[in-house]
Amino acid sequence: MRLLLDECVPRPLGRAIEGHEVEHVTDRGWQGKEIGELLALMRAEGFSGLVMVDQNLEFRQNVQATGLSVVVLVAATNRLKDLSILLPAL
């Protein structure tokens, strides 16, 4: 699966996700894009899913209509040490 990490997700987390091709929005120059535009770019470039920490996404975007998977990591902070705990579930 080809995954994209949102800009609030630390880049090193991508190296810890095994078995998937992982890129960060900054690798693509997509930082600062609105979520709708980001999802459209992802579809056009063949990504399958987005990993993010924004818990308000469902109120701003109909993700289901995009055909992409979105995983929202919910942790105490968005620091690597807090998000790494969630990797087995991811």
C-alpha positions as CSV (number, residue, x, y, z in Angstrom):
1,M,0.0,0.0,0.0
2,R,1.3,3.5,-0.8
3,L,0.8,5.8,2.1
4,L,1.2,9.5,2.7
5,L,2.0,11.0,6.0
6,D,0.4,14.4,6.7
7,E,2.6,17.3,7.7
8,C,1.8,17.0,11.4
9,V,3.0,13.4,11.5
10,P,6.8,13.2,12.2
11,R,8.7,12.0,9.1
12,P,10.6,9.3,11.0
13,L,7.4,7.5,11.7
14,G,7.3,6.6,8.0
15,R,10.5,4.5,8.4
16,A,8.8,2.5,11.1
17,I,5.8,1.5,9.0
18,E,6.9,-1.8,7.5
19,G,5.5,-3.4,4.4
20,H,4.3,-0.2,2.8
21,E,5.7,2.5,0.6
22,V,5.5,5.7,2.7
23,E,6.1,9.3,1.8
24,H,5.7,12.5,3.7
25,V,3.8,15.6,2.3
26,T,7.1,17.5,2.4
27,D,8.7,14.9,0.1
28,R,6.1,15.9,-2.5
29,G,6.0,19.7,-1.8
30,W,2.4,19.4,-0.7
31,Q,2.7,21.0,2.7
32,G,0.0,23.6,3.4
33,K,-2.5,22.1,1.0
34,E,-6.1,22.1,2.0
35,I,-7.4,18.6,2.7
36,G,-9.6,18.4,-0.4
37,E,-6.8,19.4,-2.7
38,L,-4.4,17.0,-0.9
39,L,-6.8,14.1,-1.3
40,A,-7.2,14.9,-5.0
41,L,-3.4,15.0,-5.5
42,M,-3.1,11.7,-3.7
43,R,-5.6,10.0,-5.9
44,A,-3.9,11.4,-9.1
45,E,-0.5,10.1,-7.9
46,G,-1.7,6.6,-7.0
47,F,-1.6,6.8,-3.2
48,S,-3.9,4.4,-1.2
49,G,-4.1,6.1,2.2
50,L,-3.3,9.1,4.4
51,V,-2.0,8.9,7.9
52,M,-2.8,12.0,10.0
53,V,-3.5,13.3,13.5
54,D,-6.3,15.7,12.6
55,Q,-9.3,14.4,14.5
56,N,-11.7,17.0,12.8
57,L,-11.4,15.6,9.3
58,E,-14.8,14.0,9.2
59,F,-16.4,17.4,9.7
60,R,-14.5,19.0,6.8
61,Q,-14.3,16.4,4.1
62,N,-16.2,13.4,2.8
63,V,-13.3,11.0,2.7
64,Q,-15.4,8.1,1.7
65,A,-16.2,9.7,-1.6
66,T,-12.5,9.8,-2.5
67,G,-11.9,6.1,-2.4
68,L,-8.8,6.6,-0.2
69,S,-8.2,5.2,3.3
70,V,-7.5,7.6,6.0
71,V,-6.1,6.7,9.4
72,V,-6.2,9.2,12.2
73,L,-3.7,8.5,14.9
74,V,-5.0,9.7,18.3
75,A,-2.2,10.1,20.9
76,A,-1.3,12.4,23.8
77,T,0.9,14.5,21.4
78,N,2.0,14.2,17.8
79,R,5.6,13.5,18.9
80,L,7.3,10.3,17.5
81,K,7.4,8.6,20.9
82,D,3.7,9.0,21.5
83,L,2.7,8.0,17.9
84,S,5.1,5.0,17.8
85,I,3.0,3.2,20.4
86,L,0.2,3.1,17.8
87,L,2.2,1.4,15.1
88,P,1.0,-2.2,15.8
89,A,-2.6,-1.1,15.4
90,L,-1.8,0.8,12.3
